[in-house]
């Protein structure tokens, strides 16, 4: 399912904020989520559309529910 640019920016902000809260380097999050560092950078800038499997892996790496990243929790 495609998300609007606004939704993608909200998800990107939540990912970045949670990563910083955990004092986690972007590179470490990328490694834990099995995503290239380049793609993680694009994701955090809302320049890459997230696939559902990427969203799940990022949520798992951050220790949050996907609903948190989607703004439904």
Steps between C-alpha positions, in 0.01 A plus 500: 500500500638840401503768765471872446814712522364644826461153651847402382648811666321419826638144493849631420483742794387226738781270386762774541364616838486147643850421370637815664311424822676163505832673423539272201712592200321491165754243380416270795126525431561419135703193598239380751219547245698341212474818293788680330622814675425694181137382502466573872616855437238535224232351726577747781479787250169363360665459159432125475167327518506231768393150412299324772785254571745790544258671737475181709877454512557862605231476767656180633847658502363798696299279736167657408177386337445590135187685618724743687691583181173529305351728765216264585615432858 
